[in-house]
Amino acid sequence: MSKQVLVIGGGAAGMMAAVSAAERGASVTLLEPNERLGKKLNITGKGRCNLTNNAPEQELMANIPRNGKFLYSAFAHFNAQDAMAFFEALGVPLKTERGNRVFPVSDRAFDVSAALERRLKGLGVRLVRDRAAALEIEEGRALGAAGERGRYPAEAVILATGGVSYPATGSTGEGHRMAAEAGHTVTPLRGSLVPLRDFGIGKTLQGLSLRNVGLTVFENNKKLYTDFGELVFTHFGLSGPVILSASAHMRRFGERAYHLEIDLKPALEEPALDRRLLSDFEKYRNQDFCNALDDLLPKKLIPEVVRISEIEPRRKVHDVTREQRRGLLQILKHFPVVIAGPCPVTDAIVTSGGVSVKEIDPATMESRRVRGLYFAGELIDVDAYTGGFNLQIAWSTGRAAGLAAASA
């Protein structure tokens, strides 16, 4: 008789775990309260689903700032190339874009979740619409779970309920509660890949999007991280790809002070930018300084640059001193933004923190405290930078947990 495996959570990691256990011959029940599987998966990558990063294992781990070494075994047995082959075998053609980011050729996240659903159905996985309320554990062994609508006995249980980001998708932290009740340590939960709050400049510049800018993050005035790309000012502060990536490095709010410097003209070194300023100043030499930057900056940004420069807005350009011009150049290359803190975890793309990796077998994802209990995905205390790395964690840990649960 085939082994009874219960998977709690129908997101990326849970679906992969259920598929893997069923492929190994287990009789699998997948418990998911949402009407659709993969609800969060379907909104990743702005609906395009950046499903992995086409990089070797060492590079994958280098992009996981928290407990990356824990994933060495999982990545060794199911890496990015394995994930790509898996999805293409399910009928999802893939493409690799800038930064080795991998997307469906269709640019539709739904195609990824639909392919997993077809595979689950083809393998005979039993899908039950219910929310798990408690694990059932006797004498140190997982024997199933109690849901809101019934009991689900099993010989192995895989907990894959996600983190606490995007709670509307069903990530409400119930998995962490159940893990803690089972005796596991749950490290503090906070947002990663999350927008940042500032002290008001975002509201002033709200709606302004800057492409192809340089970003440097400072922690207590020490350079912490640099990036290049797009950001946007919002009513609360800043967002956009480079900001989300930067947030993953800013892990000590409350203990440390953070500020950003934005290079508004990264293509120009300082001497070249100074020559550009001299050219523009000659062109506008008889106009007010506040009207002399139209060729150089977005209109919305000019008043803020003028304010920070402390050059009188109505000063004639031909009266701007060399020292004032040099100060303006520094602002253009190091536009300052002081950060107040991260936005709430509910606004984050992923959750940082979770079930302690010290209490999980890295090869099988089995609990070291409860036999027959396995973990997969964002529930675990690992998180990565943006670029497909977090979904690769889901695929690799889901694969490891599913295969081990069916085999043990």
N, C-alpha and C positions, 0 to 999 in steps of 0.2 A: 504494500500500500504506500502511495506517495506521501511525502512529508507535508504536513500542514503548516504553511507560512502565512502570517498575517503582516501586511504592510500598512502602516498608518500614515496617510498623507499621499495625495495624488499629484504632487508637483514633479519637478524634473527628477530629483533624486528618488522619490518614491516610485515613479513610473519605471525608471531604470532598474531599481531594485526588484520590482515585481516582474518585469520582463526577464531579468537575469535568473531569478529563482525559478520561474516557470520553464525557462529554457533548460535548466538543470534537472527538471522533472518534478518539481514540487507542485502541490496543489495550493494555489495562491489566492488569498482574499485581499482585495485592496479597499481600504476604508477611506472615503473622502466625502466631506460634507457639502462641497460646492457642486453646483449642477454640472459644471464642466471641469475636466481634468486640466492641469497645467495653466491655471488662471494667471498666475504670476509669470510663467514662462511666456505666455502670449503677449505680454506687454514689454518684454525685455528688448533692448536695442531699438527702442521707439517703435516696437511692433515688428521689427525685422528679425530679431533673435540672433544675437551674436553668440552662437552656440559653443564655440571653443576658440582657442588661439593655436594656430598651426606652428607650434614651437616644440623643441625637445623638452624632455622632463626637467632638466636642470634649469632651463629658462622658465618653465612653468613655476617651479618652486621659488625662483628668484622674484617672481611677481606675487608671492604670497607672504606678506609681511608678518603674519601671525601664525606661528606653528607650522610653517611650510614643510619642515623635515618630517612631520608626522605623516605627510601624504606620499612620501617616497615610494613605499610599497604599492599603494593604490595606483599611482601614476605609472609605475613600472609595469603593472599588469594590465592597465587600460589607460593609454595615453591619448594625446590629442589626435594622433593619426588613427588610432583604434576607434575613437569616437566618430571621426569623419567617415571611416569605412562603415561603421555601424549604421549611420543615418543614410548614407548613400545606398546601402543594401536594403534599407526600408523604403527606397524610392524618393529620397530627398536629395536632389543634386545640390552641390555646395560650391561656393566660390570663396577665394581668399582675397581680402582687401588690405588697405594700408595698415601697417602694424601687425600683420599676420592674423587679423580678425577674420573669422570664418562665419559666413552667412548662407542661408538658403539662396539659391539662384533666383527664386521667386520673390525674395525680400519679404516673405510672409512667415511670421512666427507660428501662425496657426498650422502651417504645413508640417512643422516639427512636432507639435503636440498631436496633430491628427495621425501622423505616422506611428507615434508611440501608442496611441489608442488602438489603431488597427492591429498592431503587433500584440497588444494585451488581449484583444478579442480573439485573435488567431490562436493564441496560446491557451485560451480557455480560462484566463484570469477572471475571477468573480469580483465584480465591482459592486460595492455596497455604499449607498448614500447615507452616511452616518458620521457623527463626530465622536471620536474616542474620548471617554471621560476619565478612565483610569486603567492602568496596566493591572493585570492579574498575575501575581507572583506568589509562588509557594516554595518554601525551603530553598530560596535563592535561585529559583528558576522561573523564567517567563512562561506563562501558560495561556496567554491570550490577552484580551482587553474587554472592558465593558464600555459600550457606547450608550448614546442617549436613547437608542431604539432597541438595543439587544446586547447579547453577549457573543463574543467571537473567540472560541477556544482555538489554540494553535500550539504547535511544538516549537515555533520560533516566531519572534516578533521583531519587525524592523520599524523603528521610529524615524520618520522622515517628514516631520510637520513644518519644517522651515523655521525662520527666525521670527522677529517681531516687526520687521519693516513691511510697509504696504499692508496693514492689517485688513484692508478691504478685500484682499485676495485670499484671506483665510489664515494668514500668519499671525496668530494671536498670542503666541507664547505658551500654548497648552502643552506642547511637547517638552519644553523646558520644565514646566511644572511636574509633569509625569516623570521625567528623568530624575528630578530632585526627590520626588516621593519614593523613587526606587533606590535612593541612596547615593545618587550622583552629585558631584560638585558642578554647579552652573556658574561660570565666571560672569562678571557684570556685563549686561547687554547694552550696547550703544550702536548708533548708526555709523556705517562706513559707506563710502561713495555717496556722500550727503552734501547738499548745498550748505553754504556758510553764511552766518549772520555777521553784519558789520555794524558800525555805529552811525549809519545814516547816509553814507555816500550812495548806497544802492538805491535808496528812495529818490535821491536827487537825479540819478542817471537811469532810473527804471526804464527797461525796454531796450537799452543800448546793448547791442551785440558786437563784440570785437572778435574778428577772425585773424588768425595768423599772428598772434601776439605771444611774447615770451612771459613766463610766470616763474617767479622765485618765491619760495616759502621760507620764512625765517622763524625759528623757535628761539625765544629769548635772544634775538638779534644774531643768532648763528644760522647760517644757510643750511636748510634742511632738505630742500627738494626743488628741482627745476623741471619745467615742462614747456611745451609749445603747442598752440592750438587755439581753440575757441572758448570764449566765456561770455556770459550775459549778466548784466546788472538787473536785479529784481527789487521789489518793494522791501524785501527783508535783507538783501545783501547781494550775494553772487551765486551763480550756478553755471552750468555748462560743463563740457567734457574735462577741461583741465582743472576746474575747481573740484569736480567729483573725485578725480584722481588724487588731487592734492589732499583732500580730506582724509584719505586713507593713511596719510603720514602724520596727521595732526591728532595724536592720541592722548595728549596730556593736558587738555583744557582744564583750567582750575589750578593746575600746578605750574604751567608754563604760559608765556605770552606769545601770541602768533601775529605776524603781519605778512602781507604780500607786497611784492613789487612787480608791477606789470611793465614789460618793455613794449611800448606802443609802436616802436619802429625797429623790430629785431633784424630786419634786412640791412640796416644802416649802422655801421660802426660809428662811434662818436665823432671822429673827424669828418666823415661823410655827412652825418646828420648836421653838424655845425655848418658845413658848406651849404646844405639845403636851407637852413635857417637864414643864413646870410643872403641867399638868393631871394627867399620869400620876403625878407625884411627890406631888401632893395626895391622889390616890386611894390610893396605896400608902405614905403618909407614915409609918406605924408598922411597916412591914415592912423586911426586909433589902434593901439595894440590889440584890443579885443576883437578887431576885425581883420587881423593879419594872419590868422591861423586857419582860414577856411580851406586852403589848399592842402593842409597837412593833417587835419584831424576831423573826425565826425562832428557835426554842428553841435550835438548835444553835449559833447565832452569839453568843448572849448571853454565855457564859463568856469568849469571846475579846474581846468589847467591854469587858467588865468588867476583864479583865486589862490591856488596853491603857490603859484609863482610869486605872489605879493607884488607884482608889477601893476601899477595903476591902470585899470582897464582903458581909461581915456588918454593915457600917455601916448604921444605921437611915437610911431615906430622909430623914427630917426633919432629920438631921444633915449631909446633903450640902451643902457650901457652894456659893455662887453661882459661884465660880471653878471648882469641880469640875464643876458642871453645864455651864458654858461649855466646859470641856475635853471633856466627853462629847459635846456638840453638834458640836464640831469632828471628833471621831472618826466620828460618824454621817455627816457630810458629806464626810469625807476619810479613809475607812478605808484604812490603808496596807498595801501588800504589796510587799516587795522581791523583784525577779526575779533568779534565778540564771542563767537562760539559756533558750534554746529547747529543746524536745524534739528528738530526732534527726530528720533529714530523712526518714527512713522513716515518721515519724508525720505528716508534712506533707501538706496537700492538694495543693500545687503546689511545684515546684522553682524557686528563684531562682538565676539563673546559667545558663550554657549557651553555645552557639555565638555568638561575638561578632557583634553586628549590623553592625559595621564591615565585616565580610567577606561580607555578604549584600546583594543588590540589593533594596531595600525594595518595589519595584514588582512584581517577579517571584518573589522569594524564591530566586533563583538564586545559587549560590556565586560570589564574586568570585575564587576561587582555582582552582576546578575547573569547567570548562564542562559543562553538562548535569546538574549536581548541584544539587538544590533542598532547602530545609528548610521544615518546617511544625510549628507547635504548640509544646509545652513544651520541646522540644529547644533552641529559640532563647532567647537571653538577654533575655527579657521576662517579666514576671509582674505580676499585678494583684491588687486587693483582692477580697474576697468579694462576690458579688452577680451572678454570671453573666458577669463580664468575662473571666475566663480561658478559658471555653469560646468566647466570641466571638473571642478571639485565635485559638483553634484553627480556627474556621470561616473566618475572614478569611484567615489565612495558608495554610490548606489550599486554599481556593478559588484564591488567587493562584498558588500553586505548581502546582496541577493544570492550570489554564488555560494557564499559561506553558510548562510542560513539554510539553504536547500541541501547542503552537503553534510553538515555537522551531524 
